[in-house]
Amino acid sequence: MFPGRRRVTVSWLKTTFFIWSDTMKKYLNLWEQRFTPGSSILTIGNFDGVHLGHQSLFSLVKEVAAREGEKAVALTFQPHPLKLIFPERRLFLITPLDKKIQLISKSGIDALVCAPFTREFVNLSAADFARRVIVERLGTHTVIVGDNYHFGRDREGDIKLLAELGLEMGFKTVVAPPFLMDGKVVSSTRVRQHIMAGEVMAAARLLGRYYSVEGVVRPGKNRGKDLGFPTANIRSEAELYPREGVYAVWVEYGERRLQGVVSIGYNPTFGDTGLTVEVHILNFSRDLYGESIKIIFLERLRDTIAFTEVAGLQAQIANDIRAARRIFALAKE
């Protein structure tokens, strides 16, 4: 065992990874760093979501780094390359940069380096990327990537070229095995699709944790209070929300984890047109205006329903709470 490391098993997958204490060094500008030659075992990727596939890759990098006596290093990009290359596409990130850094820091990686993804950067040839980034800046001993890895201008570089450049420039290339679930490669695209479909349990299986968003409680229209179920109206910088509907959630506030039911949608009963995220916290009455909270999605309860009478809505909310309580009784922390 390495100092500060603990074993964590993802129960529903029967998959074990290692999580270290947060001692990761963070370098937010690639061009301001220069690692000692031959000192790093490197992996490269966007790592959006930091899902089980990424975690498996980080475990391999850490294992090789421990064996070689070198540092485990990850290189990522900001902004996400697709946002620069295809700005017309709507790419909803699973994890914003600060959350991605936080999650990677729990993986055991020694250092995370962020490359500003600019027009100059995207125009680096594959050879220039290998020389200027992998060798000169990151001092790479071994680079570990997936079998579909591409790099350089117009994605001209592949695994074969990376290995050839490594032989020429003095670094090794290792191809990591794919991480499969249900016979399919675990990917950020799969996670994103599940979340957008409201399939939060399926997304959790791929992430190795429940999906969550964080936000600040803002004043709403107090309809929940009038209905007998006060709600906290959330404003968040998150790009990706589960599909409209009602979900059983945990609510993290400070050091507390509370039970709740969240509604995501447009309040059709009241004819609202703007998307709202409103959470009713069970057995909790404190005013949270201005406070930051985290919403952790456990399971989808139902679609959004337009009621003709307020009494019908009240009865449905009571049913939602009963259903959520059954979920909380079975959910694992």
N, C-alpha and C positions, 0 to 999 in steps of 0.2 A: 504493500500500500504506500502511496505517496503521501507526504504530510498534507493534512487539510482536506483529504479526499474522502468522500463517502459514497457507498454503493446505493443506487436508486433503481428500483424495479418498476417498470410501467406495467401495472397489474393486468390490464385488459389485453396486453400484448405478450405478456410473459417475456419481455425484452429488458435486458439490464444494460444500463450505461453508468458511467461514473461522473459525478458532479464534484467539482473542487470548490473550495472557498474562493471568494472573489478577489483574486490578486492580479487579474489580467491588466496588462498595460494597454492603453488606448492611444493610438496615433491617428489624429483626424486629418492629416495631410501627408500623403505618401511622399511628396516631393521635399518635405522638410526632414525626412529620416534617411539614414543610411546605416544598415545593419552590417555587422562584421561578416566578411566573406565566409561562406560555408557554415553559417551559424543557425540557420532556420530550416525547419521542416514546414513547408508552406502548402496551404490549400487556398483555392480561389473560388469566389462565387458571390452571388447576390444574397443568398441565405435569407430570403424573405420568408418569414414565418418561423425560421429556425426549427423546422419539423424534425421528425425522427430520422429521416434520411440525412439531414445535415448533422444531427447529433451523432449518428453512426460514423460519418466522415470525420468529425472532430475527434472521436474516440480513436480512430485509426491514426490520425495525425499525432495525437498525444502519445500513443503507444510507440510509434516509430521514433518520435522525438526522445522519449525516455530511453529507448534502446541505443540511440545514436549519441545521447548526451547533448542534444541540441534543444533549441526553443521551438515550441509549437506555435505557428503563426498563421493567421487567417487574413486574407486580403478581400475587402469588399468595396463597393462603389456607391457614391452619392452624387447626384440622384441615381435612381435605378436606371440602367442603360436604356430601357425601352421608352422611358419618359423623355429622353433626349432624342433618340433615333426616330421614334414614332410618336411625336407629341399629339397627333390627332386621335390616338387610341386612348381609351379610358382604362388605365391600369390602376386598380384599387389595391394598395399595398396591405398585406396582412399585418406587418409590423413596421411602424415608422422607425427612423434611424435610432432614436434614443432607446426604444424598447428592444430593437434588434441587438444593440450593444449590450444591454442588460442581460438578455437571454444568452448571448454568446459567452459573456463573462462567466456564466454558470456552467459552461461546458468543459472547462479545464484548459482552454486555449491560453497560452502565456501572453500573447500579444495580438491585438486586432489593429490592422492598418486600413484606413479608408482612403481610397483614391478619388479625388474630385473628377467626376466623369464629364469632361468638357469636350468641345469639338476637337481640340488639339489631341486629347487623349484618344478619342474614338478613331482618329486618323493614324495612330501608330501602326506600323506594319507588324506582322507576327514576330519577325526577327527583332525589331526595335523593342517590342513589348518584352520579349524574353531577355534581351540584353539590358535595357534601361530599368525595367521594373523588377523582374525575377532575380536578376544577377546583381546589378549595380545598387539598387535601392534596398532589396530585401535579403541579400546575401544568402541565397537559397542553396541548401545542400541537397534537398529532395523536394519535389513538388508532387502533391497527391491530389488528383482530380478524378471526376467521373468519366466514364467512357464516351460520353457525348460532349465533352468539353471542347469549346471553340474559343479562339482568341485572335486579337489583331484586327486590322481594318477589314470590314466586310466579312468578319468571321473566317478569314482565310486560313487560320491555323487550326489544326486538329491534333489528336493524340499522337499520330505518327510524326507530324512535324515537330511537336513539342519534344518528343523523345530524341529526334535528330538534332534539334537545337541544343538540347541538354548535353548530348555527347560532345558537341562542338564547344559549348560554353562552360561545361564543368558541373552540371547538376543532373541528378537522377530524376527519372519520371516513374511514378507509380500510379496505376489505374485502380481506383477503388471499386469494389464490387457494388452493383446496384442494391439499394435497400427496397425490398419488395413487401407489399401487403396485399392480400387477396390476388396474388399473381401479377400485380401492377406496381410499377415504380412509384414510390412516394415522391410527390413533387409539390411545389408551391401552387402550381396550376390546379391540381386536384384539391388541395386544401381550400383554395379560393372558391372553386366551384361548389364545394359542399357548403361553405359558409353562405354564399349568395343564394343557395337553394334552401337555406334554413336548416340544413342537416348538421346541426352543431355537434351531435354525438359522433357522427362519421368524421367530421373535421378534427375532433378531439383525439380520435384514434390515430390519425396521421401526425398530429402535433405532439402527442405524448403529454398533453395537458389540455385543459378546457380553454376555449377561445375567450378572450376578454377585450373590453374597450375601457378606456379611462376618460373621465370628463369632469366638468365642474357643474355643480347644481345651480341652476338659474331659476328665477321666478317664472311660473307658468300661469295658467288661467284658473288654478285652484278648483278645477272640476272634480278631481279625485277626492279632495277633502269634502266637497259638497255631497259626493256620492257615498261618503263613509269610508273611503279607501284613499287616504292622502298619498300623493305621489311626489317624487323628486324628478324634476325636469332636467335632463342632462344635455349639456353642450360639450361636444368633443371634437378634437382634431382628427379622430380616426377616419380613415378613408373607406373602410370596409365594415358594413353592418350585415348581420344576418337578414334574411328575407323578412318582409313585414309579417308581423304576427305577435303572439304572446309566448313568453319563455319563462321557465323556472330558472332563477339565477341566484348566485351568491353575490352579495354586495360587500366589498371590502372598504371599510372606512377607518382610517388610522390603523390600529392594531386589531380591530374587530372584524370578524366575518359574520355577516348577517344573512338571513334568508329573504328572498324577495321574488316578485313576479314583475317582469318588465314587458311593456307594450311598445312595439316599434311600428309606426305607421302614420296615418293621416287623420285619425279620429273621425271615421265616416259618420258616426252617430251625430256628431256636431258639425259636420260639413267642413272640417278644417282641410287646408290644402298643403300646408307645410309639414315635412317629416318631423315627427316628434319621437323622443326616446324618454319614456316615463316609467319609473320603477316604484312600485309599492313595496316598502320594506316591512316585513312582518314583525309585529310586536315592537314597533319603534315609532317614536313620536317627536324626536328632536328636530329642530329646524336646521337644515343643512345648507342653506343658501350660501354660496361662495366657497363651499367645501369641495375638495377633490375626492371622488370615489371611483372604484373599479367595479365594473359589471362583468361577472363571470358566467358564461352561458352553459347551463347544464343540459337542458332538454327543451325542445319545442313543444308547446302545449296545444296550440291551435292557430288557425288563420285569423286575420282581422275580420270582424263581423259588424255590419251596420244594423243597429237596433232601432226599431220604431218607437220604443218607449224606454225611458231611463230605468224603469224597474227591471226590464229585461237585461240591461247592461249590468245592473247591480247583482242580479242573480248569477250572471255568467262570471263576473269577477269572483264571487264567493266560490263558485265551482272551480275556477282556475286556482285559487289558493288551496283548496282541498287537494287538487291534483298535484300541485307543487309540493305540498307537504309529504305526499307519498314518495315523490322523487327524492326529496331531501333525506328521508328515512333510509334510502338505499344508496345514496351517493357517497363516494369516498372522498375524503378531503384531499 
